[in-house]
Amino acid sequence: MTEPSAQQRRKRLRMGPLMRVLLPSVFTLILIVLLVFTMFFTDFDWQWVTFLAGILFASVLSLVSATWKSGWRIARRTAEAAHYKQRLHAEIIQHRGTREQLERELALHQQDRTRLAKESEAHRLVVANSLVAENRLVMLKTHLEEIAVFVDRDRNCGFHTRRFAAWTGMSSGRIDGLALSKVLPPREAEALHLQLLDALDGRAGRAELSLQRKPGVEQRVLVDFLPQRDADNDVCGTLLLIKEPKSSAEEALTPAEAAPQEADFHAEDETHGTTKLLIADESGNAVYLSSLTEELSGWGNPRERILQAIQNDGFDLYAQDIVALAADAPVEIMHELLIRMHDEEKNMVPPGTFLPIAERFNMMPDIDRLVVQKAIAMRAAARTGSPLVLCINLARSTIEDDTFPAFVGRALKIGRIPAQTLCFEIADNDAIACLPDAVRLARALKPIGCQFTLDGFGRAGVGFEHVKALPLDFLKIDGSIILQILRVPEALAKVRAIQRVCRVIGIRTIAEMVESDESLAELRALGVNYAQGFGIAKPRPFSLGAN
């Protein structure tokens, strides 16, 4: 005998309750018919009638019982089905919640991965910068021909030059971490105490000391105190620069003979075309030793000198042309404005001398406002109707100044010039470091017509996240890339990629530091919109004739 199939078993299960009700019903109907037939069509006595009636009664009871049981089973199974349905619905909801939780945890995990990747990259850069700073310190300690020492907030000595160690008669290993009062003789340390406290409070100054290095021989030295600030603009210490009288042999050196000794410690300032000396302190913070130059060494209070220049119009504007590489360029005349300072005798002070001090004392917002005022006034007086764009560099402190947009709006209203004339340049590293402030500034000034440029793009890498966040009109490709496009294929490929992306997102490009006609031709072939550099025009005094 073969086993019944699943379909047959299901059919039997469905037919079981039906048959339990149907058979008693048929049997009862038959009994009723027999009882009626017996009563009216036969000669049976009442005993048979009673017998048949009893059987009929039992059959009815059986039918009622079967019907009740079927109804009870149906109700029970209906309740069980409802219960299972409810439990299944709850499990579905629970599963959905678990799935959503897993999705959230996955998103958080992805965010953690992204954050860790950024932190890893930042750590790598910090390590690299620390190595660079350490190497620079080693070089400067060995070769810098200045008597200099960095004193921290606890008045302990940190960075110092070889000449300082020789001047004190102590080894470098003994000086590091030692209190200044233990490095200098008690009388000299006491004489410098008050000036040192002022410098650690953020006030630069100068002291004059009479030292007795040999019995009966007095030596006069000058000590400059230059407060140093960390990334939070808090005073982290002060740099002491000690100047001795020159010996006869030193005085006999010509500038040409002396120049090679300093050549290794000066770097070209790409932004302003001047030289400045840059080192790092023990914490890796940048320290501008501009006071080592002749211009600053004669200043008793550099902060006061710059403040007087701001108040007395001691600044001039220089301009460098930015030329269009395409004949159909929407803007034909563009200039980058550069700031220059002159002293009381109208002698020019290089920006590498005063700009680091202005940044250190948070004076750059005032200088940037002065540039804006001068630019608007000169444009308003210009006798030309040609479209003119003046590019103005903004310091990070100006970008973070939430009152600057209102100042620009008032200045434009007073000058009555088109707002499109002003194009504010934001350095690429500043845009990354304070992106929310840069976005706020651009969104405040873009609606009135001002334009924006991202300066130095590509120096630290080619990432477009902050570029897409800013409403930019122009993007300046860093000069370090442009200088290599004729001999380094990677640089050429980088410029091509930047130009392609900028074309897609609708930003015009400007190539910096263009030095030759060959570079100019290559940039034109790549589709770069504008170019700037010494191969096109050098900075010159900005005047009405230049427009």
MIMARZA-285171 format. One record per residue (C-alpha): residue number from 1; residue in three letters; x, y, z. Coordinates in steps of 0.05 Angstrom, whole numbers, plus 5000, padded with zeros to 4 digits. Example, Ala and Ser with C-alpha at 12.3 -4.5 7.8 and 13.67 -1.06 7.14 Angstrom:
% residues 2
{pt 1,ALA,{5246,4910,5156}},
{pt 2,SER,{5273,4979,5143}},
This chain:
% residues 547
{pt 1,MET,{5000,5000,5000}},
{pt 2,THR,{5027,5067,4980}},
{pt 3,GLU,{5031,5125,5027}},
{pt 4,PRO,{4982,5182,5014}},
{pt 5,SER,{5011,5245,4985}},
{pt 6,ALA,{5014,5311,5022}},
{pt 7,GLN,{4957,5338,4980}},
{pt 8,GLN,{4914,5278,4997}},
{pt 9,ARG,{4930,5287,5071}},
{pt 10,ARG,{4910,5359,5068}},
{pt 11,LYS,{4845,5340,5033}},
{pt 12,ARG,{4830,5289,5087}},
{pt 13,LEU,{4842,5340,5140}},
{pt 14,ARG,{4794,5388,5107}},
{pt 15,MET,{4741,5334,5097}},
{pt 16,GLY,{4743,5307,5169}},
{pt 17,PRO,{4703,5362,5204}},
{pt 18,LEU,{4653,5364,5146}},
{pt 19,MET,{4639,5290,5149}},
{pt 20,ARG,{4631,5293,5225}},
{pt 21,VAL,{4573,5341,5214}},
{pt 22,LEU,{4545,5315,5149}},
{pt 23,LEU,{4536,5241,5168}},
{pt 24,PRO,{4495,5255,5232}},
{pt 25,SER,{4452,5303,5193}},
{pt 26,VAL,{4437,5251,5139}},
{pt 27,PHE,{4423,5198,5191}},
{pt 28,THR,{4376,5245,5229}},
{pt 29,LEU,{4338,5262,5165}},
{pt 30,ILE,{4329,5188,5150}},
{pt 31,LEU,{4302,5176,5220}},
{pt 32,ILE,{4252,5233,5213}},
{pt 33,VAL,{4227,5204,5148}},
{pt 34,LEU,{4220,5134,5179}},
{pt 35,LEU,{4183,5162,5239}},
{pt 36,VAL,{4133,5199,5196}},
{pt 37,PHE,{4123,5139,5152}},
{pt 38,THR,{4113,5094,5212}},
{pt 39,MET,{4062,5140,5244}},
{pt 40,PHE,{4018,5153,5183}},
{pt 41,PHE,{4028,5096,5134}},
{pt 42,THR,{4038,5033,5176}},
{pt 43,ASP,{4000,4993,5228}},
{pt 44,PHE,{4056,4993,5279}},
{pt 45,ASP,{4036,5009,5350}},
{pt 46,TRP,{4063,5064,5392}},
{pt 47,GLN,{4121,5023,5417}},
{pt 48,TRP,{4155,5028,5350}},
{pt 49,VAL,{4139,5101,5346}},
{pt 50,THR,{4170,5112,5413}},
{pt 51,PHE,{4231,5072,5394}},
{pt 52,LEU,{4241,5111,5330}},
{pt 53,ALA,{4230,5177,5367}},
{pt 54,GLY,{4284,5158,5418}},
{pt 55,ILE,{4332,5141,5364}},
{pt 56,LEU,{4315,5207,5329}},
{pt 57,PHE,{4327,5245,5394}},
{pt 58,ALA,{4395,5212,5403}},
{pt 59,SER,{4413,5228,5332}},
{pt 60,VAL,{4394,5302,5342}},
{pt 61,LEU,{4436,5305,5404}},
{pt 62,SER,{4494,5274,5366}},
{pt 63,LEU,{4485,5325,5310}},
{pt 64,VAL,{4483,5383,5359}},
{pt 65,SER,{4545,5356,5394}},
{pt 66,ALA,{4583,5348,5329}},
{pt 67,THR,{4563,5418,5306}},
{pt 68,TRP,{4585,5448,5372}},
{pt 69,LYS,{4652,5413,5371}},
{pt 70,SER,{4665,5436,5300}},
{pt 71,GLY,{4648,5507,5318}},
{pt 72,TRP,{4693,5503,5379}},
{pt 73,ARG,{4751,5475,5338}},
{pt 74,ILE,{4741,5530,5286}},
{pt 75,ALA,{4740,5584,5340}},
{pt 76,ARG,{4802,5554,5374}},
{pt 77,ARG,{4840,5550,5309}},
{pt 78,THR,{4818,5620,5290}},
{pt 79,ALA,{4844,5646,5356}},
{pt 80,GLU,{4909,5607,5346}},
{pt 81,ALA,{4916,5636,5276}},
{pt 82,ALA,{4904,5706,5303}},
{pt 83,HIS,{4955,5693,5358}},
{pt 84,TYR,{5007,5668,5308}},
{pt 85,LYS,{4992,5726,5262}},
{pt 86,GLN,{5002,5775,5318}},
{pt 87,ARG,{5067,5742,5340}},
{pt 88,LEU,{5092,5742,5268}},
{pt 89,HIS,{5075,5815,5261}},
{pt 90,ALA,{5114,5830,5325}},
{pt 91,GLU,{5173,5790,5300}},
{pt 92,ILE,{5171,5828,5233}},
{pt 93,ILE,{5171,5894,5270}},
{pt 94,GLN,{5227,5870,5315}},
{pt 95,HIS,{5266,5847,5254}},
{pt 96,ARG,{5255,5914,5220}},
{pt 97,GLY,{5279,5951,5283}},
{pt 98,THR,{5340,5906,5286}},
{pt 99,ARG,{5354,5919,5213}},
{pt 100,GLU,{5349,5994,5223}},
{pt 101,GLN,{5394,5990,5284}},
{pt 102,LEU,{5445,5951,5243}},
{pt 103,GLU,{5441,6003,5188}},
{pt 104,ARG,{5453,6058,5239}},
{pt 105,GLU,{5511,6021,5270}},
{pt 106,LEU,{5539,6010,5200}},
{pt 107,ALA,{5534,6084,5185}},
{pt 108,LEU,{5568,6101,5251}},
{pt 109,HIS,{5621,6050,5236}},
{pt 110,GLN,{5632,6082,5168}},
{pt 111,GLN,{5637,6151,5200}},
{pt 112,ASP,{5687,6123,5250}},
{pt 113,ARG,{5728,6094,5193}},
{pt 114,THR,{5727,6161,5157}},
{pt 115,ARG,{5745,6199,5221}},
{pt 116,LEU,{5801,6151,5237}},
{pt 117,ALA,{5828,6157,5166}},
{pt 118,LYS,{5828,6233,5172}},
{pt 119,GLU,{5860,6230,5241}},
{pt 120,SER,{5912,6181,5214}},
{pt 121,GLU,{5928,6228,5156}},
{pt 122,ALA,{5930,6288,5204}},
{pt 123,HIS,{5977,6249,5250}},
{pt 124,ARG,{6021,6231,5191}},
{pt 125,LEU,{6025,6305,5172}},
{pt 126,VAL,{6040,6325,5243}},
{pt 127,VAL,{6095,6274,5246}},
{pt 128,ALA,{6123,6297,5180}},
{pt 129,ASN,{6119,6370,5201}},
{pt 130,SER,{6152,6353,5267}},
{pt 131,LEU,{6209,6320,5231}},
{pt 132,VAL,{6216,6380,5186}},
{pt 133,ALA,{6214,6427,5246}},
{pt 134,GLU,{6264,6384,5283}},
{pt 135,ASN,{6312,6384,5224}},
{pt 136,ARG,{6304,6459,5217}},
{pt 137,LEU,{6319,6469,5290}},
{pt 138,VAL,{6381,6426,5285}},
{pt 139,MET,{6405,6467,5225}},
{pt 140,LEU,{6390,6533,5258}},
{pt 141,LYS,{6423,6513,5324}},
{pt 142,THR,{6485,6495,5286}},
{pt 143,HIS,{6490,6550,5234}},
{pt 144,LEU,{6448,6611,5253}},
{pt 145,GLU,{6497,6666,5269}},
{pt 146,GLU,{6454,6700,5321}},
{pt 147,ILE,{6452,6697,5397}},
{pt 148,ALA,{6381,6673,5407}},
{pt 149,VAL,{6342,6632,5458}},
{pt 150,PHE,{6269,6614,5467}},
{pt 151,VAL,{6242,6621,5538}},
{pt 152,ASP,{6176,6587,5554}},
{pt 153,ARG,{6120,6608,5602}},
{pt 154,ASP,{6158,6575,5660}},
{pt 155,ARG,{6220,6616,5642}},
{pt 156,ASN,{6258,6555,5621}},
{pt 157,CYS,{6304,6555,5560}},
{pt 158,GLY,{6285,6515,5499}},
{pt 159,PHE,{6309,6528,5428}},
{pt 160,HIS,{6375,6565,5426}},
{pt 161,THR,{6430,6576,5375}},
{pt 162,ARG,{6501,6552,5378}},
{pt 163,ARG,{6525,6623,5390}},
{pt 164,PHE,{6480,6630,5451}},
{pt 165,ALA,{6512,6567,5481}},
{pt 166,ALA,{6581,6595,5466}},
{pt 167,TRP,{6561,6663,5494}},
{pt 168,THR,{6539,6633,5560}},
{pt 169,GLY,{6598,6584,5563}},
{pt 170,MET,{6551,6525,5573}},
{pt 171,SER,{6537,6463,5530}},
{pt 172,SER,{6471,6457,5493}},
{pt 173,GLY,{6453,6395,5533}},
{pt 174,ARG,{6457,6433,5598}},
{pt 175,ILE,{6417,6493,5572}},
{pt 176,ASP,{6356,6454,5547}},
{pt 177,GLY,{6301,6457,5600}},
{pt 178,LEU,{6343,6498,5649}},
{pt 179,ALA,{6315,6562,5680}},
{pt 180,LEU,{6341,6626,5648}},
{pt 181,SER,{6362,6651,5717}},
{pt 182,LYS,{6410,6592,5721}},
{pt 183,VAL,{6438,6601,5651}},
{pt 184,LEU,{6455,6675,5659}},
{pt 185,PRO,{6494,6705,5716}},
{pt 186,PRO,{6449,6730,5774}},
{pt 187,ARG,{6461,6804,5758}},
{pt 188,GLU,{6443,6796,5685}},
{pt 189,ALA,{6383,6752,5700}},
{pt 190,GLU,{6357,6803,5750}},
{pt 191,ALA,{6366,6859,5699}},
{pt 192,LEU,{6323,6821,5648}},
{pt 193,HIS,{6269,6799,5697}},
{pt 194,LEU,{6219,6855,5687}},
{pt 195,GLN,{6226,6856,5612}},
{pt 196,LEU,{6218,6781,5610}},
{pt 197,LEU,{6153,6785,5650}},
{pt 198,ASP,{6126,6838,5601}},
{pt 199,ALA,{6144,6794,5542}},
{pt 200,LEU,{6109,6734,5572}},
{pt 201,ASP,{6047,6779,5579}},
{pt 202,GLY,{6051,6793,5504}},
{pt 203,ARG,{6088,6860,5503}},
{pt 204,ALA,{6150,6863,5459}},
{pt 205,GLY,{6208,6905,5484}},
{pt 206,ARG,{6283,6918,5486}},
{pt 207,ALA,{6333,6921,5543}},
{pt 208,GLU,{6405,6945,5546}},
{pt 209,LEU,{6455,6909,5589}},
{pt 210,SER,{6526,6924,5610}},
{pt 211,LEU,{6563,6859,5619}},
{pt 212,GLN,{6631,6846,5650}},
{pt 213,ARG,{6657,6786,5611}},
{pt 214,LYS,{6729,6802,5629}},
{pt 215,PRO,{6756,6836,5692}},
{pt 216,GLY,{6753,6911,5682}},
{pt 217,VAL,{6721,6906,5612}},
{pt 218,GLU,{6648,6927,5604}},
{pt 219,GLN,{6609,6903,5544}},
{pt 220,ARG,{6543,6933,5522}},
{pt 221,VAL,{6491,6887,5491}},
{pt 222,LEU,{6419,6897,5467}},
{pt 223,VAL,{6366,6845,5482}},
{pt 224,ASP,{6302,6842,5440}},
{pt 225,PHE,{6242,6807,5471}},
{pt 226,LEU,{6194,6779,5418}},
{pt 227,PRO,{6132,6745,5447}},
{pt 228,GLN,{6112,6680,5411}},
{pt 229,ARG,{6041,6655,5406}},
{pt 230,ASP,{6011,6586,5395}},
{pt 231,ALA,{5954,6565,5349}},
{pt 232,ASP,{5903,6592,5399}},
{pt 233,ASN,{5938,6661,5398}},
{pt 234,ASP,{5962,6651,5470}},
{pt 235,VAL,{6032,6672,5489}},
{pt 236,CYS,{6073,6608,5494}},
{pt 237,GLY,{6139,6642,5508}},
{pt 238,THR,{6187,6695,5483}},
{pt 239,LEU,{6247,6696,5438}},
{pt 240,LEU,{6308,6733,5464}},
{pt 241,LEU,{6354,6762,5411}},
{pt 242,ILE,{6420,6787,5439}},
{pt 243,LYS,{6463,6834,5398}},
{pt 244,GLU,{6536,6846,5411}},
{pt 245,PRO,{6577,6903,5382}},
{pt 246,LYS,{6610,6882,5316}},
{pt 247,SER,{6684,6869,5316}},
{pt 248,SER,{6729,6906,5269}},
{pt 249,ALA,{6735,6845,5225}},
{pt 250,GLU,{6660,6839,5219}},
{pt 251,GLU,{6652,6912,5203}},
{pt 252,ALA,{6702,6904,5147}},
{pt 253,LEU,{6659,6852,5111}},
{pt 254,THR,{6622,6878,5050}},
{pt 255,PRO,{6549,6861,5040}},
{pt 256,ALA,{6569,6814,4983}},
{pt 257,GLU,{6617,6777,5029}},
{pt 258,ALA,{6567,6771,5084}},
{pt 259,ALA,{6508,6750,5040}},
{pt 260,PRO,{6528,6677,5031}},
{pt 261,GLN,{6527,6667,5106}},
{pt 262,GLU,{6454,6684,5109}},
{pt 263,ALA,{6431,6654,5043}},
{pt 264,ASP,{6415,6586,5073}},
{pt 265,PHE,{6367,6614,5125}},
{pt 266,HIS,{6322,6657,5081}},
{pt 267,ALA,{6265,6633,5039}},
{pt 268,GLU,{6227,6668,4984}},
{pt 269,ASP,{6159,6692,5004}},
{pt 270,GLU,{6117,6669,4945}},
{pt 271,THR,{6059,6713,4964}},
{pt 272,HIS,{6095,6779,4970}},
{pt 273,GLY,{6161,6768,4935}},
{pt 274,THR,{6204,6786,4994}},
{pt 275,THR,{6250,6747,5041}},
{pt 276,LYS,{6236,6727,5112}},
{pt 277,LEU,{6268,6681,5162}},
{pt 278,LEU,{6226,6625,5189}},
{pt 279,ILE,{6242,6575,5244}},
{pt 280,ALA,{6202,6532,5292}},
{pt 281,ASP,{6202,6532,5368}},
{pt 282,GLU,{6204,6472,5413}},
{pt 283,SER,{6130,6459,5403}},
{pt 284,GLY,{6135,6462,5328}},
{pt 285,ASN,{6103,6531,5323}},
{pt 286,ALA,{6127,6577,5269}},
{pt 287,VAL,{6172,6634,5293}},
{pt 288,TYR,{6186,6692,5246}},
{pt 289,LEU,{6252,6723,5262}},
{pt 290,SER,{6239,6785,5222}},
{pt 291,SER,{6272,6827,5276}},
{pt 292,LEU,{6338,6799,5252}},
{pt 293,THR,{6332,6843,5190}},
{pt 294,GLU,{6358,6915,5190}},
{pt 295,GLU,{6288,6943,5182}},
{pt 296,LEU,{6260,6912,5245}},
{pt 297,SER,{6322,6913,5288}},
{pt 298,GLY,{6317,6988,5293}},
{pt 299,TRP,{6245,6986,5319}},
{pt 300,GLY,{6237,6994,5393}},
{pt 301,ASN,{6163,6973,5390}},
{pt 302,PRO,{6144,6939,5324}},
{pt 303,ARG,{6070,6934,5343}},
{pt 304,GLU,{6067,7009,5355}},
{pt 305,ARG,{6102,7023,5289}},
{pt 306,ILE,{6051,6982,5250}},
{pt 307,LEU,{5993,7014,5288}},
{pt 308,GLN,{6020,7083,5270}},
{pt 309,ALA,{6025,7062,5197}},
{pt 310,ILE,{5952,7040,5198}},
{pt 311,GLN,{5930,7106,5229}},
{pt 312,ASN,{5975,7151,5186}},
{pt 313,ASP,{5965,7118,5118}},
{pt 314,GLY,{6034,7086,5119}},
{pt 315,PHE,{6016,7033,5067}},
{pt 316,ASP,{6018,7031,4991}},
{pt 317,LEU,{5984,6985,4942}},
{pt 318,TYR,{6021,6945,4890}},
{pt 319,ALA,{5987,6907,4833}},
{pt 320,GLN,{6006,6846,4793}},
{pt 321,ASP,{5969,6833,4727}},
{pt 322,ILE,{5926,6772,4715}},
{pt 323,VAL,{5917,6761,4641}},
{pt 324,ALA,{5863,6722,4604}},
{pt 325,LEU,{5888,6663,4561}},
{pt 326,ALA,{5825,6659,4519}},
{pt 327,ALA,{5802,6714,4472}},
{pt 328,ASP,{5729,6708,4496}},
{pt 329,ALA,{5745,6714,4570}},
{pt 330,PRO,{5688,6749,4608}},
{pt 331,VAL,{5738,6790,4649}},
{pt 332,GLU,{5797,6822,4612}},
{pt 333,ILE,{5830,6865,4665}},
{pt 334,MET,{5848,6833,4732}},
{pt 335,HIS,{5899,6853,4784}},
{pt 336,GLU,{5921,6821,4849}},
{pt 337,LEU,{5932,6876,4901}},
{pt 338,LEU,{5992,6871,4947}},
{pt 339,ILE,{6006,6912,5009}},
{pt 340,ARG,{6071,6950,5022}},
{pt 341,MET,{6091,6991,5082}},
{pt 342,HIS,{6136,7052,5085}},
{pt 343,ASP,{6168,7085,5146}},
{pt 344,GLU,{6171,7159,5165}},
{pt 345,GLU,{6226,7171,5114}},
{pt 346,LYS,{6184,7138,5059}},
{pt 347,ASN,{6232,7079,5057}},
{pt 348,MET,{6197,7015,5035}},
{pt 349,VAL,{6190,6961,5089}},
{pt 350,PRO,{6184,6890,5059}},
{pt 351,PRO,{6120,6853,5076}},
{pt 352,GLY,{6161,6795,5104}},
{pt 353,THR,{6182,6843,5159}},
{pt 354,PHE,{6116,6871,5183}},
{pt 355,LEU,{6063,6820,5162}},
{pt 356,PRO,{6085,6766,5213}},
{pt 357,ILE,{6083,6818,5268}},
{pt 358,ALA,{6014,6842,5245}},
{pt 359,GLU,{5989,6771,5246}},
{pt 360,ARG,{6019,6758,5315}},
{pt 361,PHE,{5984,6819,5344}},
{pt 362,ASN,{5918,6807,5307}},
{pt 363,MET,{5925,6870,5265}},
{pt 364,MET,{5911,6838,5198}},
{pt 365,PRO,{5836,6853,5198}},
{pt 366,ASP,{5853,6928,5203}},
{pt 367,ILE,{5904,6922,5146}},
{pt 368,ASP,{5856,6883,5102}},
{pt 369,ARG,{5802,6936,5113}},
{pt 370,LEU,{5852,6989,5094}},
{pt 371,VAL,{5867,6952,5029}},
{pt 372,VAL,{5792,6948,5014}},
{pt 373,GLN,{5782,7022,5026}},
{pt 374,LYS,{5842,7041,4983}},
{pt 375,ALA,{5820,6995,4927}},
{pt 376,ILE,{5749,7022,4926}},
{pt 377,ALA,{5773,7095,4928}},
{pt 378,MET,{5822,7085,4871}},
{pt 379,ARG,{5771,7048,4829}},
{pt 380,ALA,{5719,7102,4841}},
{pt 381,ALA,{5768,7155,4817}},
{pt 382,ALA,{5790,7115,4756}},
{pt 383,ARG,{5767,7144,4689}},
{pt 384,THR,{5750,7079,4655}},
{pt 385,GLY,{5686,7042,4642}},
{pt 386,SER,{5721,6976,4627}},
{pt 387,PRO,{5705,6917,4673}},
{pt 388,LEU,{5759,6913,4726}},
{pt 389,VAL,{5770,6859,4779}},
{pt 390,LEU,{5815,6873,4839}},
{pt 391,CYS,{5837,6811,4878}},
{pt 392,ILE,{5848,6823,4952}},
{pt 393,ASN,{5881,6772,4998}},
{pt 394,LEU,{5846,6760,5064}},
{pt 395,ALA,{5881,6737,5127}},
{pt 396,ARG,{5851,6681,5169}},
{pt 397,SER,{5833,6729,5225}},
{pt 398,THR,{5795,6772,5174}},
{pt 399,ILE,{5757,6710,5149}},
{pt 400,GLU,{5737,6695,5221}},
{pt 401,ASP,{5714,6768,5233}},
{pt 402,ASP,{5638,6767,5228}},
{pt 403,THR,{5636,6843,5221}},
{pt 404,PHE,{5677,6845,5158}},
{pt 405,PRO,{5619,6832,5108}},
{pt 406,ALA,{5580,6892,5136}},
{pt 407,PHE,{5642,6936,5129}},
{pt 408,VAL,{5651,6916,5056}},
{pt 409,GLY,{5578,6931,5042}},
{pt 410,ARG,{5583,7001,5073}},
{pt 411,ALA,{5648,7015,5035}},
{pt 412,LEU,{5618,6995,4969}},
{pt 413,LYS,{5557,7038,4981}},
{pt 414,ILE,{5601,7098,4997}},
{pt 415,GLY,{5648,7086,4938}},
{pt 416,ARG,{5591,7072,4889}},
{pt 417,ILE,{5630,7021,4849}},
{pt 418,PRO,{5604,6954,4824}},
{pt 419,ALA,{5612,6900,4876}},
{pt 420,GLN,{5638,6853,4821}},
{pt 421,THR,{5702,6895,4823}},
{pt 422,LEU,{5724,6863,4888}},
{pt 423,CYS,{5748,6791,4887}},
{pt 424,PHE,{5769,6764,4955}},
{pt 425,GLU,{5824,6712,4956}},
{pt 426,ILE,{5822,6658,5010}},
{pt 427,ALA,{5884,6615,5018}},
{pt 428,ASP,{5871,6540,5008}},
{pt 429,ASN,{5898,6521,5077}},
{pt 430,ASP,{5856,6575,5110}},
{pt 431,ALA,{5793,6551,5074}},
{pt 432,ILE,{5806,6480,5101}},
{pt 433,ALA,{5822,6503,5171}},
{pt 434,CYS,{5763,6550,5180}},
{pt 435,LEU,{5714,6526,5127}},
{pt 436,PRO,{5649,6547,5165}},
{pt 437,ASP,{5676,6619,5171}},
{pt 438,ALA,{5697,6621,5098}},
{pt 439,VAL,{5628,6595,5076}},
{pt 440,ARG,{5594,6647,5120}},
{pt 441,LEU,{5636,6703,5091}},
{pt 442,ALA,{5624,6681,5019}},
{pt 443,ARG,{5549,6672,5029}},
{pt 444,ALA,{5545,6742,5059}},
{pt 445,LEU,{5583,6778,5003}},
{pt 446,LYS,{5564,6737,4941}},
{pt 447,PRO,{5491,6762,4939}},
{pt 448,ILE,{5514,6834,4932}},
{pt 449,GLY,{5561,6817,4874}},
{pt 450,CYS,{5630,6805,4905}},
{pt 451,GLN,{5672,6749,4876}},
{pt 452,PHE,{5716,6697,4910}},
{pt 453,THR,{5781,6661,4892}},
{pt 454,LEU,{5813,6601,4926}},
{pt 455,ASP,{5888,6614,4927}},
{pt 456,GLY,{5944,6563,4927}},
{pt 457,PHE,{5902,6502,4908}},
{pt 458,GLY,{5939,6437,4900}},
{pt 459,ARG,{5998,6451,4946}},
{pt 460,ALA,{5974,6405,5001}},
{pt 461,GLY,{5935,6357,4956}},
{pt 462,VAL,{5878,6358,4906}},
{pt 463,GLY,{5814,6352,4947}},
{pt 464,PHE,{5750,6385,4924}},
{pt 465,GLU,{5705,6378,4986}},
{pt 466,HIS,{5718,6449,5010}},
{pt 467,VAL,{5717,6474,4938}},
{pt 468,LYS,{5646,6449,4928}},
{pt 469,ALA,{5625,6480,4995}},
{pt 470,LEU,{5648,6550,4974}},
{pt 471,PRO,{5613,6593,4921}},
{pt 472,LEU,{5677,6606,4882}},
{pt 473,ASP,{5687,6645,4818}},
{pt 474,PHE,{5761,6630,4808}},
{pt 475,LEU,{5811,6578,4832}},
{pt 476,LYS,{5886,6592,4832}},
{pt 477,ILE,{5929,6532,4817}},
{pt 478,ASP,{5990,6535,4863}},
{pt 479,GLY,{6054,6561,4832}},
{pt 480,SER,{6095,6502,4856}},
{pt 481,ILE,{6055,6458,4807}},
{pt 482,ILE,{6057,6508,4750}},
{pt 483,LEU,{6133,6514,4754}},
{pt 484,GLN,{6140,6439,4740}},
{pt 485,ILE,{6090,6427,4683}},
{pt 486,LEU,{6144,6429,4629}},
{pt 487,ARG,{6190,6377,4661}},
{pt 488,VAL,{6148,6336,4709}},
{pt 489,PRO,{6091,6294,4678}},
{pt 490,GLU,{6056,6287,4745}},
{pt 491,ALA,{6050,6363,4751}},
{pt 492,LEU,{6021,6368,4681}},
{pt 493,ALA,{5971,6313,4696}},
{pt 494,LYS,{5951,6347,4761}},
{pt 495,VAL,{5937,6413,4725}},
{pt 496,ARG,{5897,6376,4671}},
{pt 497,ALA,{5855,6342,4725}},
{pt 498,ILE,{5843,6407,4763}},
{pt 499,GLN,{5822,6442,4699}},
{pt 500,ARG,{5775,6386,4680}},
{pt 501,VAL,{5739,6386,4747}},
{pt 502,CYS,{5735,6462,4750}},
{pt 503,ARG,{5704,6463,4680}},
{pt 504,VAL,{5651,6414,4703}},
{pt 505,ILE,{5632,6452,4766}},
{pt 506,GLY,{5636,6521,4732}},
{pt 507,ILE,{5697,6552,4764}},
{pt 508,ARG,{5749,6591,4723}},
{pt 509,THR,{5822,6574,4736}},
{pt 510,ILE,{5883,6619,4745}},
{pt 511,ALA,{5954,6593,4740}},
{pt 512,GLU,{6004,6624,4789}},
{pt 513,MET,{6079,6636,4780}},
{pt 514,VAL,{6080,6632,4704}},
{pt 515,GLU,{6153,6646,4686}},
{pt 516,SER,{6160,6632,4611}},
{pt 517,ASP,{6124,6635,4544}},
{pt 518,GLU,{6129,6559,4539}},
{pt 519,SER,{6091,6550,4604}},
{pt 520,LEU,{6040,6601,4579}},
{pt 521,ALA,{6029,6563,4514}},
{pt 522,GLU,{6021,6497,4552}},
{pt 523,LEU,{5970,6527,4599}},
{pt 524,ARG,{5931,6556,4541}},
{pt 525,ALA,{5930,6487,4508}},
{pt 526,LEU,{5904,6457,4573}},
{pt 527,GLY,{5846,6506,4575}},
{pt 528,VAL,{5868,6545,4636}},
{pt 529,ASN,{5829,6611,4637}},
{pt 530,TYR,{5879,6661,4667}},
{pt 531,ALA,{5953,6666,4684}},
{pt 532,GLN,{5996,6707,4732}},
{pt 533,GLY,{6070,6710,4745}},
{pt 534,PHE,{6136,6745,4733}},
{pt 535,GLY,{6136,6719,4661}},
{pt 536,ILE,{6074,6763,4649}},
{pt 537,ALA,{6083,6823,4695}},
{pt 538,LYS,{6120,6839,4760}},
{pt 539,PRO,{6084,6875,4817}},
{pt 540,ARG,{6085,6950,4809}},
{pt 541,PRO,{6055,7009,4846}},
{pt 542,PHE,{5980,7009,4835}},
{pt 543,SER,{5957,7074,4804}},
{pt 544,LEU,{5902,7101,4760}},
{pt 545,GLY,{5947,7095,4700}},
{pt 546,ALA,{5953,7020,4711}},
{pt 547,ASN,{5879,7013,4697}},
